[in-house]
Amino acid sequence: MLDEIARPDDVRRQNRRLVLTVLRQHGLLSRTDIVAQTGLSPSTVSAITTALISEGIVTESRDADAAANRRGRPQVALTLNPDIATIATVELALNLVHAVLFDYKGQLIAEEFRRVSTLDATSDDLIGAICSMLDNLLESKTSGAGRLMHISMGVQGVTDAASTTMLWSPITPDSNIPFGEVLSERYDVAVGVANDCNMIAEALRWIEPDRYSDDFAAILLSHGIGMGLYLKGKPFLGVHSSAAEFGHMLHVPDGALCRCGRHGCIEAYASDYAIMRKTSGRNPKDQPAQDVDAAAYEAIANRARAEDGEERAAFRNAGQAIGSGLRSLFSLIDPVPVALVGSGAGVFDLIEEDLREVVYGTSGWGAAEDLKIRCYPDEHPLILQGCMMTSLLHLDTQIFAPRDAGDASLKRAV
């Protein structure tokens, strides 16, 4: 019974987090607006915002738009102070590293793209490229920008549950790369390392909260296949790893060869390399291609749209494989909204019918059209958004959270 009684410090943190969240969502809000958005009392909002202003986390400004639409005294709008902190995000994908600096409001400060031959790169090569890019960006930021306070990485691969190490990835020969440990020591900030699909799911929660909130799945269909899964408003993670390896669920026993080295995975039938292998007439147990030309993949899709042949059959097989995985998933957790992301989302017209038929063909859940799916053909902006929000939420909940009574310091959370 005592556990159900919230500590005052916990309530203060939760209320403060609510205020920061609505300011992050809306940009400019008056205190009256914050009361309406959060449901907190005017006195609570006044106390929280006064503290945030005194700490430099929030600033005041006269909201000209609000004043034009309201009678009486102009509303004083509150907004997050962009200059109190800088965060960095890093996306590591096949042959690509993308590093970006953002301010505390989530506004872009600087970015750099670098082509890196990840298939030949060692852990030292990758870490060196990332550090070089971050050094360049940090040197270029203006003197008024806040100090670097967090780094988030989204990687194409399996990460550990502690969010510090990339355990394995198909894009590089090295494994167990301690990105978090190395970057944290070099830049003296906390670092989070996450699977790119989890970052996509985090982004969708902020972009479309009405659709993606409590329970949903974000499935990346590209050179690899992965999934970010939210259940009851929390990301699903494994005990030891990032888990939710949708692409490596078994589809056909002893079937086509997957990049992971096993046979019969969903990815071995539904990824872009699987489509290319199938339509080129190669043996399904041949080694998968390490990279796939986007133009060649699009040409195969166009032929599949134009006529019924081996290209269309390959995409139908892909739809069946993805549908098989979704059906197994839904057997465990019940149907949830699904976001398809990446190049595979761009060919949804070629896989949709078979996907829905496999999911609902012999089930009692309802009609195939009841499965709610939206498509997002470009995964990179979502990965970037997810990394950014991960860092900013870390600041809101760890760095800029109120301390227990007697501890007024802002210690770095590692």
C-alpha positions in Angstrom: 0.0 0.0 0.0 2.8 2.4 0.8 4.3 1.8 -2.6 1.2 3.4 -4.2 1.8 6.7 -2.4 3.9 8.9 -4.6 6.8 10.8 -3.0 6.6 14.5 -3.3 9.9 14.6 -5.2 8.5 12.1 -7.8 5.4 14.2 -8.2 7.5 17.4 -8.7 9.6 15.6 -11.4 6.5 14.3 -13.2 4.8 17.7 -13.2 7.9 19.5 -14.4 8.3 16.9 -17.1 4.7 17.6 -18.3 5.4 21.3 -18.6 8.6 20.7 -20.5 6.9 18.2 -22.8 4.0 20.5 -23.8 6.5 23.4 -24.4 8.5 21.1 -26.6 5.4 20.0 -28.5 3.9 23.5 -29.0 6.9 25.8 -29.0 5.2 28.9 -27.5 2.6 28.7 -24.7 1.2 31.0 -22.1 0.8 29.8 -18.5 -2.9 29.6 -19.1 -2.3 27.4 -22.1 0.1 25.1 -20.1 -2.7 24.7 -17.5 -5.1 23.6 -20.2 -2.6 21.3 -21.9 -1.3 19.6 -18.7 -4.3 19.7 -16.4 -2.1 21.0 -13.6 -3.4 23.7 -11.3 -2.5 27.4 -12.1 -0.5 27.6 -8.9 1.5 24.5 -9.8 2.2 25.7 -13.3 3.3 29.1 -11.9 5.7 27.6 -9.5 7.2 25.2 -12.1 7.6 27.9 -14.8 9.1 30.4 -12.3 11.7 27.8 -11.3 12.4 26.9 -15.0 12.9 30.6 -15.9 15.2 31.2 -12.9 17.3 28.2 -14.0 17.5 29.5 -17.6 15.7 26.5 -19.0 12.7 28.5 -20.2 12.4 32.1 -21.3 9.6 34.6 -21.6 8.5 36.5 -24.7 5.6 38.7 -25.6 3.4 36.5 -27.9 2.3 38.9 -30.6 -0.1 36.4 -32.3 -1.8 35.6 -29.0 -2.1 39.3 -28.2 -3.8 40.0 -31.5 -6.5 37.3 -30.9 -7.2 38.0 -27.2 -8.6 41.0 -25.3 -7.0 42.5 -22.3 -3.3 42.3 -21.4 -1.0 40.6 -23.9 -0.2 37.0 -22.9 3.4 36.3 -21.9 4.5 33.3 -23.9 7.0 30.8 -22.6 9.4 28.9 -24.7 12.4 26.6 -24.2 15.7 28.4 -24.1 17.6 27.0 -27.2 21.0 28.2 -25.9 21.1 26.3 -22.6 22.3 23.0 -24.2 23.5 21.4 -27.4 22.9 17.7 -28.2 24.4 15.6 -31.0 22.9 12.8 -33.0 24.7 10.2 -35.1 23.2 7.8 -37.6 25.3 4.9 -38.7 23.9 3.1 -41.8 25.3 1.1 -44.7 28.2 3.2 -46.1 26.9 6.3 -44.4 27.6 8.4 -41.2 25.3 11.4 -40.6 26.1 13.6 -37.6 24.0 16.6 -36.5 24.0 19.2 -33.7 20.7 20.5 -32.3 19.9 23.1 -29.7 17.6 22.5 -26.7 14.5 23.5 -28.7 15.4 20.9 -31.3 16.6 23.3 -34.0 19.4 22.2 -36.2 22.7 23.9 -35.6 25.0 22.1 -38.0 25.3 18.7 -39.8 27.7 16.6 -41.8 27.3 13.6 -44.1 30.2 11.3 -44.8 30.4 8.3 -47.1 32.2 5.6 -45.2 32.8 2.1 -46.7 31.3 0.4 -43.6 31.6 -3.1 -45.1 35.3 -2.8 -44.9 35.6 -0.6 -41.9 36.9 -1.7 -38.5 35.6 -0.4 -35.2 38.5 2.0 -35.1 37.6 3.3 -38.5 34.0 3.9 -37.6 34.8 5.5 -34.2 37.5 7.7 -35.9 35.0 8.9 -38.5 32.3 9.7 -36.0 34.7 11.6 -33.7 36.2 13.6 -36.6 32.7 14.7 -37.7 31.6 15.6 -34.2 34.8 17.5 -33.6 34.2 19.5 -36.8 30.6 20.3 -35.9 31.5 21.3 -32.3 34.3 23.6 -33.5 31.9 25.3 -36.0 29.1 26.1 -33.5 28.7 29.7 -32.4 30.0 30.8 -29.0 26.4 31.5 -27.8 25.3 27.9 -28.3 25.0 25.7 -25.2 27.6 23.2 -24.3 27.3 19.6 -25.5 25.2 17.6 -23.0 24.2 14.4 -24.7 24.8 12.2 -27.7 22.4 9.7 -29.3 23.3 7.1 -31.9 21.0 5.2 -34.1 22.7 2.2 -35.7 21.8 -0.4 -38.2 22.4 -3.4 -36.0 21.7 -5.1 -32.7 22.6 -3.1 -29.6 22.9 -4.1 -25.9 20.2 -3.5 -23.4 22.4 -0.9 -21.6 22.4 1.2 -24.8 26.2 1.5 -25.0 27.4 -1.1 -27.5 26.6 -2.3 -31.0 26.7 -6.0 -30.6 26.4 -7.0 -34.2 25.6 -5.3 -37.5 25.5 -6.5 -41.1 27.2 -3.3 -42.3 30.6 -3.9 -40.7 32.8 -6.9 -40.0 33.5 -5.9 -36.4 31.2 -6.7 -33.5 30.8 -5.5 -29.9 31.8 -2.0 -30.8 31.6 0.2 -27.6 30.5 3.4 -29.2 28.8 4.7 -26.0 31.8 4.1 -23.7 34.3 5.7 -26.2 32.2 8.7 -27.0 31.2 9.3 -23.4 34.8 9.4 -22.3 35.9 11.6 -25.2 33.1 14.2 -24.9 32.3 13.9 -21.2 28.6 13.4 -21.7 26.1 10.6 -21.5 25.7 8.6 -24.7 22.9 6.4 -25.9 23.3 3.8 -28.6 20.1 2.3 -30.0 18.9 0.2 -32.9 17.7 2.5 -35.7 14.2 0.9 -35.7 13.7 1.9 -32.1 14.6 5.5 -33.1 12.1 5.4 -35.9 9.4 4.3 -33.4 10.4 7.1 -31.0 10.1 9.6 -33.8 6.6 8.4 -34.8 5.4 8.9 -31.2 6.2 12.6 -31.5 5.2 13.1 -35.1 1.8 11.4 -34.9 1.0 10.9 -31.2 -2.7 10.3 -31.9 -1.9 7.2 -34.0 1.4 6.0 -32.4 1.2 6.1 -28.6 0.5 3.0 -26.4 0.8 0.0 -28.8 2.3 0.0 -32.3 5.0 -1.5 -34.5 7.4 0.4 -36.8 8.9 -2.1 -39.3 11.9 -1.1 -41.4 11.9 -2.7 -44.9 15.2 -2.0 -46.6 18.5 -3.7 -47.0 17.7 -5.3 -43.7 14.4 -5.7 -41.9 13.9 -4.7 -38.3 11.2 -3.5 -35.9 10.7 -0.9 -33.2 7.9 -2.0 -30.9 5.9 -0.1 -28.3 3.7 -1.8 -25.8 1.6 0.1 -23.2 3.5 3.2 -24.1 7.0 1.8 -23.5 9.6 0.5 -25.9 10.0 -3.3 -26.0 13.6 -4.2 -25.2 15.3 -7.5 -24.5 17.1 -8.5 -21.4 20.5 -8.5 -23.1 19.9 -6.7 -26.4 17.7 -4.3 -28.3 15.5 -7.4 -29.3 12.4 -7.2 -31.6 14.4 -8.7 -34.4 11.3 -9.0 -36.7 13.4 -9.7 -39.8 15.0 -12.7 -38.2 11.9 -14.5 -37.2 11.6 -17.9 -39.0 9.5 -17.9 -42.1 10.6 -21.1 -44.0 12.6 -23.8 -42.2 15.9 -24.4 -43.8 14.9 -21.8 -46.4 16.8 -18.9 -48.1 20.1 -17.7 -46.7 19.9 -14.5 -44.6 22.7 -12.1 -43.9 22.7 -13.2 -40.3 23.9 -16.6 -41.5 20.8 -18.5 -40.7 18.3 -19.9 -43.2 14.6 -19.1 -43.7 14.4 -15.6 -42.0 11.7 -13.2 -43.1 14.5 -10.9 -44.2 15.8 -13.5 -46.6 12.5 -13.2 -48.5 11.4 -9.6 -48.0 14.5 -7.4 -48.0 15.8 -5.6 -51.1 18.6 -8.1 -51.5 16.2 -10.9 -51.3 14.1 -9.4 -54.1 17.3 -8.9 -56.2 18.4 -12.5 -55.6 15.1 -13.9 -56.5 14.7 -12.0 -59.7 18.2 -12.6 -60.9 17.7 -16.3 -60.9 20.3 -17.0 -58.2 19.9 -19.9 -55.8 18.1 -18.7 -52.7 20.9 -20.2 -50.6 23.5 -18.1 -52.3 25.3 -15.4 -50.3 23.2 -12.2 -50.2 24.5 -9.1 -51.9 26.2 -6.7 -49.6 24.7 -3.7 -51.2 21.8 -3.1 -53.5 21.6 -0.3 -56.1 18.4 1.7 -55.5 17.8 2.4 -59.2 18.0 -1.3 -60.0 15.6 -2.1 -57.2 13.1 0.5 -58.5 13.4 -0.9 -62.0 12.4 -4.4 -60.7 9.4 -2.8 -58.9 8.3 -1.1 -62.1 8.5 -4.3 -64.1 6.4 -6.0 -61.4 3.8 -3.3 -61.7 3.8 -3.5 -65.5 3.3 -7.3 -65.9 2.8 -10.5 -64.1 6.1 -12.4 -64.0 9.0 -13.3 -61.8 9.3 -9.8 -60.5 5.8 -9.6 -59.3 6.1 -13.1 -57.8 9.1 -12.0 -55.8 7.2 -9.1 -54.3 4.2 -11.4 -53.5 6.6 -13.7 -51.7 7.9 -10.7 -49.7 4.3 -9.7 -48.8 3.7 -13.3 -47.6 6.8 -13.3 -45.5 6.0 -10.0 -43.8 2.4 -11.1 -43.3 3.6 -14.3 -41.7 5.7 -12.3 -39.2 2.9 -9.9 -38.4 0.5 -12.8 -37.9 2.8 -14.4 -35.4 3.3 -11.1 -33.6 -0.4 -10.4 -33.4 -0.9 -13.9 -32.0 1.2 -12.8 -29.0 0.2 -9.2 -28.5 -3.1 -8.6 -30.5 -3.2 -6.5 -33.6 -1.6 -3.0 -33.4 -1.1 -0.1 -35.8 1.8 -0.7 -38.1 4.2 1.7 -39.8 6.2 0.4 -42.7 9.3 2.4 -43.3 12.1 2.5 -45.9 12.3 1.4 -49.5 9.9 -1.5 -48.9 7.2 1.0 -48.0 7.6 2.5 -51.4 6.5 -0.8 -53.0 3.6 -1.4 -50.6 1.3 -1.6 -53.6 3.1 -4.8 -54.7 3.0 -6.6 -51.3 -0.1 -5.3 -49.6 -2.6 -7.9 -50.9 -0.6 -10.9 -50.0 0.5 -9.4 -46.6 -3.1 -8.8 -45.6 -4.3 -12.1 -46.8 -1.7 -14.0 -44.7 -2.4 -12.0 -41.6 -6.2 -12.3 -41.8 -6.8 -15.2 -44.2 -7.9 -17.8 -41.7 -8.2 -15.7 -38.5 -11.2 -14.5 -36.6 -9.8 -11.0 -36.0 -11.7 -9.3 -38.8 -11.4 -8.2 -42.4 -8.0 -7.7 -44.0 -8.6 -4.0 -44.4 -8.9 -3.6 -40.6 -5.1 -3.8 -40.3 -4.0 -0.2 -40.0 -0.8 0.4 -42.0 0.9 3.7 -43.0 4.0 3.9 -45.2 7.0 6.1 -44.8 9.5 5.5 -47.7 12.4 7.5 -46.3 13.7 6.1 -43.0 16.6 8.6 -42.5 14.6 11.7 -41.3 12.8 9.4 -38.8 16.0 8.0 -37.4 17.3 11.5 -37.0 14.2 12.7 -35.3 14.2 9.7 -32.9 17.8 10.3 -31.9 17.1 14.0 -31.3 14.1 13.3 -29.1 16.0 10.7 -27.2 18.7 13.2 -26.3 16.3 16.0 -25.5 14.1 13.8 -23.3 17.3 12.7 -21.5 18.0 16.3 -20.7 14.4 16.9 -19.6 14.2 13.9 -17.3 17.8 13.5 -16.1 19.8 16.7 -16.4 17.2 19.4 -15.9 15.0 17.4 -13.5 14.4 18.9 -10.0 16.7 17.3 -7.5 15.8 15.8 -4.1 15.5 18.2 -1.2 19.0 19.3 -0.2 20.6 18.7 -3.6 20.4 21.7 -5.9 23.2 20.7 -8.2 22.8 19.7 -11.8 25.0 16.7 -12.0 25.7 14.9 -15.3 23.8 11.7 -15.5 25.8 8.9 -17.0 
